[in-house]
Amino acid sequence: MPAWFGLLLLAGACAAQGESLPWEIWQSPATLAMLKADDALVMTSSRCPAGCRFDRSNAGGESPLDNPWPLRWLYSDGDEVVLLDEPGPGAITRFWLTTGFGSSSCIDPATRIRFYLDGASVPTIDLPLAALFDGSTPPFTPPLVADRDASSGGYVSHVPIAWAQSLRIGLGNAQGGGNPCTVDGRRLLWYQIEHHRLPPGTVVTSFTAGHDEPVWREFLTHAGDDPWHGLLAPETATLMLTAGADLPVLSRVGSGWLRAIRLHLPRAAYADVGVRVRVDGMVAVDMPLSDFYATGPEAQRPARSVLLGEDAAGWLYAWWPMPYRSSLAVELYGAASLAAPISIDTDLRLDSSPVPAAAGQFSATLGDQCRADGAFVLDQAQGAGKIVGLGARYRADGLVSRGYLEGDEQATVDGASTPVWHGTGVEDLFDGGFYFDHGSFANALTGATETDSEGNGASAVHRLLLSDALPYTDGLRLVQEAGYSPSQPVPMCARYVVHAYRQRQPLLITYETFEIGDTAAATAHDHVGAPGAQCVSVQGIFEGYAVPSRAAQACTSTSGSIHFRFDATGVPRPLRLRRSFDVGGGMPGVTAGSAGARVLVNGAFAGAFAPVAANVPRRWQEQEALLTVPELATVLEIEVVPDYSGQTPWFSESRWALRGGWRDVIFRDAFEF
């Protein structure tokens, strides 16, 4: 290890002391609001590579023509299939799956899950897959996990599994027949894994046998009171509200935090009373109580999550930390539909703690639309931020069908063409499965206040994204399909709320980009491909709902490394290296589409790319490596060293881009995007 890199690691350790890791929101309310450029969240899922409706691994009863690539593993390695192969540091914060055929079933007891941490050949975790969710094996016990009874058809774990160097997840006995939990013996697995990626030098303590998160566990037991134990004095009042009236509740000048809005009124009036919050002169919240608290008059049971819902005494509660820097105003208003004046008990909590510069402004936005096809745009934003909560009420439009629960959500961030988050269905997004086949439920992070058993009703759901918040540094677009797939739409309506922390200024922007097929640009960046690389012109599309096309040169290597240079003069840290590449040469579920790689900058290890699954019909992909590079380094001599293996036999490159910390927008126009 070069001497300066050892100093870099030490500096990273010192900087990290006293700071919470991005998923450790239980440490303080401020952690939830913080926006950081050195964190990325990625979802790995069993989504169909061709955009079809069969978002799970292993072949089912469908025609092979409808699902020609049924294996959704990253790659196969002997008797194991590999779901995830991540260079570190990082952490898994949500592992969801479901299984069954037409309805959720038990998990095949012969299927095992193995977590290999930090390059070890012996797994740190080696369990029957069912033991990850059934509460039998600490620390995988409630409220950190839920099975299909508790999560209405889904299995989910919110146990953080962190690693300092690397993580590989393998499944044994995950393919073929012989499953006693299904009538026909099939092993059908839908899965989603949400995981953080952090830059080298970030101090992370790897998960070990016997590890637990007692503070996170205790945090999730709260439903109505302050999970951060702030001991904040309540500001209470009893107010009368009439139809069409605006009723001031609280006003402050200065800085601090609004930590809670608690209200007591008849549930029948939730949709007829609205809450409006103005922060620093801007409207942060403006919607009916039924939307903001995820509990409507039609609820089969109320939401009762750790930060929002209705408690056992009938009080609505929202413990979202809302920072304000100059002013705060909270008011209630009565809709014209409010039949008669009502009395409302209010209880607000304020905190005078300083607001860090990196804290985003809280916002909750409401959308309501119907679509015959295409996709709902749930959120679209510029600047930086992170999504921390979602709530929605879905229904079919003009027909009887529960197909409205089939749509995949997809999130693209920071101007990329490939989603960092590609889901497998509406109920999966909200921790359920098979159209919520166990009815309504209320868990600490997710719930369904209404479920639809016939297709002629509605499904009302919510989810808190706390340890697995979805961050963006320069813009976000979150969409959700209307129906089974783009080619099989279902007319539907959705009314949805997105909870987020945001700021207008980006955290990262793009500084330089070059195409390897542009000889002049490649020469200007001293690009030298791997020896013997095969370069061809590729015409194809990216994965994702928008499916933009791309025609460009891509070079594939089976040995050797790649060299090029970027000028980082005046580019603030942190840095990221973005790669556009081709994954059409692999075999989905058998070999990866592109190998992982180490990134060396000026001869020192600075970051890594993870291997990427093959995708034959949608072969273009984009990927970023989070880099740790000293501030004094201006010219970046980059070497990309692929990790070739039998399961990851090739590495692809087509375009490279350098992204770095934001600086005044006047400079931005001088660079190619």
Secondary structure, 3 states (H helix, E strand, C coil): CCHHHHHHHHHHHHHHCCCCCCCCHHHCHHHHHECCCCCEEEEEECCCCCCCCCCCECCCCCCCCCCCCCCCCCEEECCEEEEEEEECCEEEEEEEEEEECCCECCCCCCCEEEEEECCCCCCCEEEEHHHHCCCCECCECCCCEECCCCCCCCEEECCCEEECCEEEEEEECCCCCCCCCCCCCCCCEEEEEEEEECCCCCCCCCCCCCCCCHHHHHHCCCCCCCCCCCCCCEEEEEEEECCCCEEEEEEEECCEEEEEEEEECCHHHHHHEEEEEEECCEEEEEEEHHHHCCCCCCCCCCCECCCEEECCCCEEEECCCEEECCEEEEEEEECCCCCCCEEEEEEEEEECCCCCCCECEEEEEEEEEEECCCEEEEEEECCEEEEEEEEEEEEECCCCCCHHHCCCEEEEECCCCCCCEECCCHHHHCCCCCCCCCCCEECCCEEEEECCCCCCCCEEEEEECCCCCEEECCCEEEEEECEEECCEECCEEEEEEEEEEEECCCCEEEEEEEECCCHHHHHHCCCECCCCCEEEEEEEEECCCCCCEEEEEEEEECCCCEEEEEECCCCCCCEEEEEEEECCCCCCCCCCCECCEEEEECCEEEEEECCECCCCCCCEEEEEEEECCCCCCCEEEEEEEECCCCCCCCEEECEEEEEEECCCHHHHHHCCC
